[in-house]
Structures are given as C-alpha cells and as structure tokens.
Amino acid sequence: MKVIPVRIPNKIIEGIDKLVEKGIYANRSAAIRVIVTRYILDETNIISE
C-alpha cells in the first residue's frame, strides 16, 4: 500500500469524522480508503458496461 498526500475540503472531513464517531469506520484513513475504493469500483463497473 502506498501513502499519498491529498487535500480534502473541511466539509468532507467533517462528514468523514461523523462516520468515524458513529463507529462506521475505525479512523479517517480507513474511511477514506473504503470510500475511494468503492468509488473506483463503481466507476470502473460503469466504464466496463
């Protein structure tokens, strides 16, 4: 796994923090990793159809 620096708007971080507070994700990194993975999978499924 590679580490990449990204800039994310504060409103998005606030939303991610709420998901972490609710216990949906263990931490910000886990949340971002899952969200990006799901997005990429969804987009590649659309592209491949």
Buried (B, 14 or more C-beta within 10 A) or exposed (E): EEEEEEEEEEEEEEBBBEBBEEEEBEEBEBBBEEBEEEEEEEEEEEEEE
